[in-house]
Amino acid sequence: MKPRPIDSHLRLSEVAYEAIKEFILTADLRQMSPGSRLDEKQLVKSLNVSRTPVREAMNRLAAEGFLEVVPYKGVFIAKKDKKETLSILLVRATLEGMAARLATSKFNPGDFQVMREVFTPFIDSPLENKRYEFSLANIKFHEFILERSDNRTLISMAKTLFDHMRLIRFRTSAFLPRLQTALSEHLQLVDIFERRDAETAERLMRAHIEESAQYIDKWDQMHRDFAFQDMVPGD
């Protein structure tokens, strides 16, 4: 039995999917906010492929909730409203709490230093002008813990939710009070991991993410007229 030949069309579609997804998730670097329209012709030109794989990739991303297709108007980067964001955070809290529990016994001694070094640039340093950098560090920290959980199903599910959060996280100015608290909680988590206290690690990770959801909900109650997509904290 011979292996099936590679379908070049499917391969191009997958390449286009990955490239456009990364383009969406880092749109803030190009000053593009959720709701911005994507230029299909420009994507085709940039990727040096035909329109078919680009359209297939965009349809797939729309089905996954990263893009919004508006008939007769075009394709836009999806917006996340408060309700959807809170739902994502609460599911993440459960998944990443379990990841923290599983990872606790799997960390090697060098991992604790790696995790602390992620946040070293922010200790005893004003966070006001480092919100974006802190957001990147936050993502690196959480993904490191997920990988150490060594549970492929959990990692896949959490990664999808993380990508949806990046639609907001990468373009926002995080709440300054929440950033300072988050920094402290991250470092506290490392101490707990080092003590190999899996139960406490799970509890704190869940509380850490749930607190962000509570913060968003409280802030929204106080500032009904404030644009929600401009105020999501680093969690």
C-alpha positions, 0 to 999 in steps of 0.5 A, spaced: 500 500 500 502 506 497 501 513 501 496 518 498 500 523 495 500 530 498 494 534 495 497 541 494 491 544 494 489 542 501 496 544 503 496 551 500 489 552 504 492 550 510 498 554 509 493 560 508 489 558 514 495 559 519 498 565 516 491 569 516 490 566 523 497 569 525 495 576 521 489 576 525 491 575 532 497 580 531 493 585 528 494 590 533 501 591 531 498 594 524 494 598 528 488 594 526 482 593 531 477 588 532 472 590 526 477 591 521 476 589 514 481 584 511 483 585 504 482 579 500 486 581 494 492 584 499 492 577 502 492 573 496 498 577 493 502 577 500 501 569 500 502 568 493 497 564 492 490 563 488 484 566 491 481 559 492 485 557 498 485 564 501 477 564 501 477 557 504 482 559 509 477 565 511 471 561 511 474 556 516 476 562 520 469 565 520 467 558 522 471 558 528 469 565 530 476 569 528 472 572 522 466 575 521 463 575 514 458 580 512 454 579 505 456 585 500 460 588 505 466 583 506 470 579 511 472 583 518 476 581 524 471 578 529 469 582 535 468 579 542 463 582 546 463 581 554 458 575 554 463 571 550 469 574 553 466 572 560 464 565 557 471 564 555 475 566 561 470 561 565 472 555 561 479 557 561 479 557 569 477 550 569 482 547 563 488 551 566 486 549 573 487 542 571 493 544 567 496 547 573 495 541 577 497 536 572 504 540 571 506 541 578 509 534 578 512 534 572 516 541 572 523 540 573 528 544 577 530 549 572 523 550 570 521 554 576 527 559 574 524 560 567 517 562 569 520 567 574 525 570 569 518 571 564 516 576 569 523 579 572 523 585 567 516 587 571 518 587 578 519 593 581 518 597 575 512 601 573 507 597 569 504 603 566 508 603 559 509 596 559 502 593 558 503 590 551 510 587 554 506 584 560 501 581 556 506 577 551 509 575 558 503 573 561 501 568 554 508 565 555 507 563 562 500 560 561 502 556 555 509 554 558 504 551 564 499 548 559 505 544 555 508 542 562 501 538 563 503 534 558 495 532 556 494 533 549 487 534 549 487 539 554 492 543 551 488 543 544 482 545 548 485 551 552 490 553 546 483 554 542 480 559 547 487 562 548 487 564 541 480 567 542 483 571 547 488 574 543 483 577 539 482 582 545 489 581 549 493 583 543 490 590 542 488 593 549 491 597 554 490 592 560 487 595 567 493 597 571 491 595 578 489 588 575 496 588 572 500 589 579 495 583 582 496 579 576 504 579 577 504 577 584 499 571 583 504 569 577 510 569 582 506 566 587 504 560 583 511 559 581 512 558 589 506 553 589 509 549 583 516 549 587 513 546 593 509 541 589 502 543 592 498 541 586 491 542 589 493 549 591 496 550 584 489 548 581 485 553 586 490 559 585 490 558 577 482 558 577 481 564 582 487 568 578 483 567 571 476 568 574 478 574 578 479 577 571 472 575 569 469 578 575 473 585 574 471 585 567 464 584 569 464 589 575 468 594 570 462 594 565 457 595 571 460 601 573 462 604 566 456 602 561 458 607 556 466 605 556 468 601 549 468 594 552 474 591 547 478 597 549 478 594 557 480 587 557 485 586 563 491 581 562 489 575 566 
